[in-house]
Amino acid sequence: MPLEAPVSLQDFSFEELAFISENWGFPAFRREQVFLAAQQNKEYDKMNVPKDLKDKLKESYHATAVKIAETLSGKDGTEKYLFKLNDGNVIEGVFMPHNYGNTLCVSTQVGCRMNCSFCASGLNGLVRNLSSGEILGQALAVNALKGGTLTDRKVTNIVLMGSGEPLDNYDNVIKFLRLASHPKGLNMSLRNISLSTSGLVDKIKKLALEDLPVTLTISLHAPDDETRSEIMPVNKKYNIASLIDAARYYFDKTGRRIIFEYSLIDGKNCDAQSALKLARVLKGLPCHVNLINLNYVKERGLRGVSKDTVKEFSDTLSKENISVTLRRSMGNDIEGACGQLRNKYIREGGNN
């Protein structure tokens, strides 16, 4: 099990590539050529740089961080990708077209150690963190696949909601955010990037001070500690009160409204009383609740709820003046939930 990810050119910021001119003696403009080639997801054979520079780079670095190994296409235009990493590990991502642009859901770890009771990502535990280049590389690979460029992006929004807990891979995720928003690269507005966390309170407060105003999405999924601890073990360390305090701190520092994800799980958290409890918890906090009707994961055994239950829960929150919408369900016909495609690959004899 590797502790470190293989290094690719996509792991380097423009500034870090200064070694090409400063240490290796190539003209300064070669650094920009290499950076742009990496950001355009080019392999070495497609790079317009001298052979001696390519050969020197090849000695230590992969050109790209991920390869698209498999694509599943859904009836609604959703595409799910199995990405293969340079060490043989696999992760997955989901491309979701919307009328306001195209969103790519990316992974931040190989597996996950949060072990939420409704999620497929943690079934095989955490293998390792992804590097910043491996996180970015998912977006670069799909942007290139769709015919996008750095000035005409086909991936216009990124959500860190795939496999893994982003704040459990803090340093690499922070570097990814800086890479994705670099003016010479994808130049993506941080307001078009959402980071979803299960609630690592200390890291939320740290993120609030990074001057990186991403949309913070918190996976809440229960209105009380007893229920949340049952379905999300992280709550035993960071309870709901501390999480709400961290959310308020993030809003105060960034001015960004908090999004709370709430998966409706049959028999667990979906009755009217739970909705009223949730409204009390969130009262006074500038936030929005994104309701999700749970995707069924066979290994977990938990199920979603009826449309009537969704409506009743949503209506109750609305009456309590909590902003709420039901998240559009996409990719159900291609195992759209986090971790399902990777776990299928593992079951059928692929790498861990």
C-alpha positions, 0 to 999 in steps of 0.5 A, a space after each residue: 500500500 503506497 503512502 505517497 502518490 506518484 508525482 505527475 506534472 499536474 502536481 506542480 504549480 506554475 511557480 514550482 516549475 521554476 526549477 526547469 529554468 533555474 536548476 536545469 538551465 532551460 529558457 524561462 519560457 519552457 516552464 510555461 510550456 510545460 505547465 500549459 501542457 500539463 493543464 491541457 492534460 497532454 502526455 509527453 508525446 503530445 507536448 511541444 517541448 524539446 526532446 531533451 527536456 521531455 527526457 529529463 522530466 520523464 526520469 522523475 514525473 508522469 505527465 498526467 495523474 489519471 487515466 479514464 479507464 471506463 465510462 458509463 453513460 446515463 439516460 439523463 446525460 450523466 457520465 460516470 468515470 473510473 479513473 486509474 491512477 499511476 500506481 494502479 489504484 482506482 477512483 471515480 467521478 461523475 459528470 453532470 450536465 446542467 442548464 447553468 453549466 457542467 459539474 464534475 464530482 471528484 474524489 479526494 482519497 482512494 477509499 475513505 475512513 469515515 465509514 458513514 453507514 449509508 455510503 459505499 466509499 468507505 466499504 474498503 476503508 482508506 487506502 491513501 490520500 490523493 495528491 493535488 494533481 490527482 484531484 485536479 487531474 480528474 477535472 483536466 481529463 474530463 475537460 479534455 475528453 469533452 473537447 474543452 480548453 483552458 479558455 473554453 472549459 467544458 467542466 465549469 463547476 467542481 464538487 469535492 463530493 466523490 470518494 473520501 473526506 476532503 478535509 482529511 486530506 487537507 494539504 493536498 485539497 488546499 493545493 488543489 484549490 489553488 491550482 484549479 483557480 490559477 490564472 494560467 491554468 483552469 482559472 476556475 472561480 472558487 465560487 464554482 467549487 464546492 467542498 463537502 465534509 462530514 464535519 471535521 470541525 478543526 479543519 473547517 475553522 482552518 479552511 475559513 482562514 485560507 482566503 479560499 471562498 469555496 462553498 462549504 457543504 456539510 453532510 449533516 444527515 441527522 438533527 440530534 447526536 444520538 441519530 447522527 452518531 449511529 449513522 456517522 461515526 465522526 459525530 462521536 468526535 465532533 458533535 452537532 453543536 460544535 459543527 454548527 459553531 464551526 459553520 457559523 465561524 466559516 460564514 462569519 469569516 467568508 460571508 459564504 452561506 453554508 449548505 447542509 446535505 441531508 439524506 433522507 433514510 427510511 426509519 432513521 431521520 425522515 419523520 416530521 419530528 426530525 424536520 422540526 428538530 433540524 429547523 431548531 438546530 439551524 435557526 439563525 444560521 445563513 444556510 440552505 438544506 439540500 435534501 437527498 433521497 438516499 441512493 440504495 447501496 446493497 452492502 449498506 442495506 439502508 433505503 430512501 423514502 417515498 415522495 410523500 415523505 420527502 414533500 412532508 419533510 421539505 414542507 415542514 422545513 419551509 414552514 419553519 423558514 429554512 431554505 430547502 430544495 430536493 437535490 436532483 437525482 442523477 445517474 441512478 441507472 449507472 450506479 451514481 452513488 459514491 464508491 459503487 463503481 470502484 467497489 464493483 471493479 474491486 469485486 470483479 478482481 481489480 486493484 484495491 
